[in-house]
Amino acid sequence: MDSTELHFYQPSFSELERRYLLQALEGRYWGGGEWVARLEEALRLFYGREAVVVSSGTAALHIALTLLLGEAGGEVIVPTWTFTATASEIVHAGGVPVLADVDENLHLSPQTVEPLISPRTRGIIVMHYAGAPAPLKDLLDLCKRYNLWLLEDACHAIPSLYEGQLCGKFGTAAALSFHATKPIASGQGGAILFSDPELAKKARQLRQHGIRRNLEAPWDYEVETLGWNYMLSDFQAAVALAQLERLPETHQKRQNIARLYTSALQDLSHIRPYPFERFQSVSWHLYPVFWKGASAEQRDKLLRELRQKGIQLSLHYKPLHRHKAYSPYLRPTQRFPQAEHAYNEIFSLPLWADMTEEQAYKVIEALRIAIPA
Ligand SMILES: Cc1ncc(COP(=O)(O)O)c(C=O)c1O
C-alpha cells in the first residue's frame, strides 16, 4: 500500500504514549510490574471492579472461563456472530460451546438463547457487537431464572454504556481487549473484570503459571495449580494506560467520524448503517453497514474492488457456524437465519481516532461509485 491508500485501521498515539513508553523502558522490570499495577488500578477506578491485566482478550476469556467452568465443564451458549476467541476459549477451558443465532442488532437475545438451555448449560457469553450494548437486562433475567452465569465479551465495548453504566460491569466477569485495532490499543493486551475479589486473586495466579510466591523468600514459589504465562509486558501496559487516559478524546474523535458516515450515508439508498441510533452510547469500535439485498458474493466482490482502488473495507463477521472448526458443535437441525441474512449484506468501514474527514468522505465517494443508486 502506498501513502495515499486508506487502511482499515491506523494507530493513534500522542506524546503521552511516547512518554509512558520511555518511562517503562527506564523501569526496573520489563516483564510486567509497575506499569501493569498502574494500569490495573486505573481500570479498577474506571470500572469500579477488580481488574486483572493479561496478554490478550483471548487470554482474558480463557482465564475467566477456566474459573467459571471449574473442573465440571458443561455447555456455554455463545453468539454465532462473534470473533472465534469468544467460543474457542470455552473449549480450551474444558467446556462445550453452543452456538446461538442473534437478533436484528446482531446480539444474543432471550429468544435466541432460551431454546438452547439444557441441564448441561452453565452460562452465557454475551458480546457487545461493534460496541453496541447487548440486551443485558433481559439476558441477566434469563440467567437468574436458570441459575446461569453471564460472561461479557466486552472486547469491542470500551467505553459503551448500558442504562448509564459501563459495559463490563454487568456479568460475573468481563473480558476486555487492547488489541491493535481496539479503542484502547497496546498492540496486544487485555483484562478481566470481576466483582468478586476472590476470582480476581485466582485469575492473577493463573496468568502466571499458577504460582504462589513465598513473600518471605521471593526466590521460592509453589505451583499450586497449572496456569499460563498470560502476563502483559510493562511496555504494553504503559501504552494501554496512556490510551485509557486519552479515551475521552479518542472516543470523541471516533464519534465525529461515525456521525459523518451516518449523515453522508443518507444519500446512498442501497446502504443502511448498523442501527447505532437504537443505543444510548457506543464505543465506535466498528462501523458496520448493510448493502441491502446483496449476496455474500457481491459483497466480497465489492471489498475486492475497493481494495484494488486502495480502500480497505473489512468484514465482521463470517459467523462461527460457517467455519470448519465449529462444525462438531452444530446441532443437526440448527439454523441461523438472522446471522445468515446479515452475513450476505454486511461489511465494515474504516474507522480510527485520527482518521480525517477527508479520508471518511473518500470512503463514501468510493461506495457511491461502486454501488450506484
Ligand atoms: C469480540 C472479540 N472477542 C475476543 C477477541 C480477542 O481479543 P484479542 O485479539 O485481544 O485476543 C476479539 C479481538 O479481536 C474480539 O473482537
The ligand as an ORCA input file, in Angstrom:
! r2SCAN-3c Opt
* xyz 0 1
  C     -15.351     -9.994     20.123
  C     -13.927    -10.340     20.384
  N     -13.644    -11.206     21.363
  C     -12.385    -11.536     21.655
  C     -11.325    -11.008     20.954
  C      -9.935    -11.436     21.287
  O      -9.133    -10.373     21.692
  P      -7.552    -10.395     21.444
  O      -7.303    -10.170     19.993
  O      -7.047     -9.286     22.305
  O      -7.066    -11.727     21.890
  C     -11.567    -10.100     19.935
  C     -10.451     -9.477     19.215
  O     -10.123     -9.328     18.211
  C     -12.899     -9.760     19.625
  O     -13.188     -8.906     18.631
*
